[in-house]
């Protein structure tokens, strides 16, 4: 039976940074080591994970929950051509498929928690919608993916902050005067100036000093992981250091750097071939990159 200790979320604030490719290859790598793995597509508005595994017309997936919620989550599993790896597809590309209501999202999260597997790997949609950050927080281990470009680094920092502030907001539920400090989804009712943990604690000291300890406890327990994708030059690796420094300075959080993935034709070709590069060429440079990421990841999880 899967448990939160074995759920891994792969996300990021910017689209096109390679979340799905990295999630698929991590899942394939874990499966090739003999672990039972379920890869889950949670991008309900633009699902494409099945195509990366050569499944073009999924027989079922989370879309079935829109007809009836009385579904055994194991019945949604699709076999892949990789031993020990199964897939659950998202809702599809139909209009409105990304607008999943709160009740259905909770059912989906409960289904994920109840899957029978050694590892469950969640491929998240881009952005910081409630559902995305809630899936990230559902996992015991969350991976934030960035590329070396400055815009991606900034977006990934904002993503990490949104996930942390969502955690704090959950602790403030029912306290509207505190919630407005961390829930910036409605600018007309939010304190938009509270953009760092230092500022948040200063304002809490004036409003409700007891909550400062709550925030400090949540910050101390928040350990997001970081992977830099599409590395071409040595200087590109500085993106990871820059993100860690930003998170330490403004959030009091030090992300765990798991590794990087080189920019490579092998990665791009694997998409066209619908076979994870880790499976086709595990000893290639990108394959070795995934090996190292998985080693670091499983060390953290165990």
N, C-alpha and C positions, 0 to 999 in steps of 0.2 A: 504494500500500500504506500503510495506516495505521501509525503508529508512536506510541510513548508521548508524543512531543511534540505529538501532535494528539488525544490522548484527554482529554476534559473530564468530570470527575465532579461531579454536583450532589447534595449531601447535607445532612444536618443532624440534630441529636440528637432533635428533637421532631417528632412527626407533625402533619400539617395546616398546615405553614408555607408550603406552596406550591411544594415542590420540583418536582413533576411539571409544573406549569404553567410554571414558569420554564425548566426543561429543554426543554420542548416549544417554547417561543417562542424560546429561544436557537437551538435546532436549526433552526427554521423561518427565523429571521433569517439564519443562516449559509447555508442552502440558497438563500434568495432572492437572495443575493449571487453565486450561481453555483457555490458550493462543493458538492462531493459529500459528503453528511452521512448518517451512520447514527445513529439514536436508539435506545438500548438500555435496556430495562426490566430492572433487576436486583432488583426487589422480588418475590422468588419466592413469598412467602406471600400477597400482596395486590396482584397486578398489575392496573393500570387504565390504563396509558399508551395502550394501543390505543384505548380509548373516547374519549380526548381528540382523537384524529385520525379519529374516525368509523369505526373498524374494530371491529365488534361480535363477530365470530366468527373470530378469527385462525386461519388454516389451519395454522400451525406456529409454533414458537418453541423456546425452551430446553427446554420440556417434552419435546421429541423426544429430547433427550440422555438422558432417563431410560430410554428403550427401547434406544438404541444410541449409543455415543459416536463411532462412525465416521461423522461427518457433516461435510460441507463447510460452514463457517460462512456462506458466501455463499448457501447453499440455504435458510437460515433467514430471509433478508430478505423483508420484506413491502413492497410499494409503497404509498405514501400518495397523497393527492390533491394533494400539494405537490411541485412539480418538484424534483428533486435530493435529496429526503428519503426515506429508507427506514427501516424499523422492525424491530427484533427484540423479540418479546414475551418475557415471563418465563414462569414455570412454570404459572401459573394459580392457582386458588383451591381446589384439591383438598386434602383433609387430608394433611398431611405434606409438601406441596409446598415449604414454607419450609425443611425440614430437608435441605438439600443437603449431601451428603458432601464431604469435603476433595478427593477425587480428581476428582469432577465439577466442583467449583468451579475447580480448576486447569485443567480442560479448557475451561471457559467463559472463563476469563481468557485462555488461549492463543487461543481463537477470536476474542475481542475484539481481541487484539494483531494478528491476521492479517487483519482486515477491510480490504478495499480501499476507502478513502474519504479525503477530505481531513480531515474531522473525525468523531470518534466521541464522542457525548454520552451519558454514563451517568446514568440516573435511579436513585438509590439508595434503598433502604428506610430508614426512620427507625431511630434507635438506634445502638448501638455494638457490635453483634455482630462477631465476627471477619470474617465475609464482607463486611460493610458497610465496615468500615475498610480492609480489604484492597483492595476495589474503589476506594476513595478514593485509596489509596496507589498503585494501579495507574496512575492518571492522572498526566500531567505537570502538569495544572492542576486543582485541586480547589476547588469553590465551596461554602462553608458558608452556608446560608440561615437567616436569623433573622427574627422579627417584632419589633416594638418592645416587647412585653410582657417584664417582668423575667424571668418563668419561661423564656421562649424564649431570652433572652440568656444566662442561666445554663446552660441545656441546650446551647446552641451552643458556649459556652466549654468545657464538659465534653467535647463532641464533638471539638473541635480538640485538646484535651489527649489524648483517647483515641487519636486518629489518630497524634499525635506519639509517644506512649508505645509504640504498636504498632510504629512504625518503629524505635525504639530497641530494643524487644524482639527484633525480627528480627536486629539486630546482636549481641544477647546470646544468640542461640540456642545451646543446648548448655552455657551457663553458668548453672546453676540458681540459684546464690547471687546472681547479678546479675539474672536474669530476674524473680525475686520482687519486685524493687524497682519494676518497671514493668508487670508483668502482674497486674492486680488482679481477674482473672476468678474466682479461687478465694480468697476472703478468708481461709480457714484456712491457706493456704500463702503468702500475699502480705504484703508490707510496706505496709499501707494508709496509713501516715503519709507515704509519699513521694508527695506530691501536687503538687509543684512541681519545676522543673528545678534550682533552687538547692538544695533538700533532696537531690535525687538526686545532684548532684555532690558534696555534702558527704559523703554515705554512700559514694560510690564512692572518694573520697580515702582513706577508711579501709579499703576492701576491695581495690580494684584501681585505683590512680591512673591507669594508662594509659588506662582507659576514659573518663576525663573528656574527653579530646580527641575520642574517638569521638562522645560525646554532643554536644559543642560543634559539631562538623562537621555532624551531622545537624540540629541546631537551626538553624544558619546557612543550611542549604539548604532548610529547610521554609518554603514561602511560600504558605500557604492564602489563598484569596480570600474575600471577604465581600460578600453582597448582603442588604440589608434589604428585606423584603417587607411589604406592607399598610401603607404609610406614609399617614397621614391628616393629621398636623400637623407643623409644622416641628420641634417638640420630639421627634418620633418618630425623627428622624435621629440623635439622640444615642445611640441604641442601637448604631449602628455604632462611634462613638467609644468608648463604654463597653466594647464587646467588644475593641477593639484595645488599650485600656489594660489590661484584664484579661490578655490574652494576653502583652503585653509584660512585665507585672509578674511573672506566675507561670510563664511558659513561655520568656521571652526571645525570643518570636516576634512579629513585627508583620504581621498579616494585611493583604493588599492590598485596599483598599476599591474595589469595582468600580462601585457605584451602588445605586440603590433602585428599587422598583416601587410606584407609588401604589395605594392601595385604590381600586377603580373598578368600577362596574357593567359596564363593557366587559369586564373580566377575567372576572367571574362569568358574563356572557352567553356568552362564548366557550366556556365549558365545556359549556353546554347546546346550543350550536350546533355543537359538535365541530369547531371551526375556530380555530386559534390567533389571538388578537387581533392579533398582529403582521402576519398575512397579511390579515385583514379590514380593519383600520384601522391601517396602519403609521405614520400621521401623528398618531394620537391621543396623549394624554399617556402612557398605558402603553406605546404603541408606541415613542415617543421614549425612554422609560426603557430599553427593551430595546436600542434602537439604541446608547445610551451604554454599556450594559453590554457589548455585543458589541464595540464599538470598544475599550474598555478591555481586554477579554479577549483580542482578537486582537493587540493591541499587546504584551501580556504574552507570548503564545505565540510571536510572530514573533521 
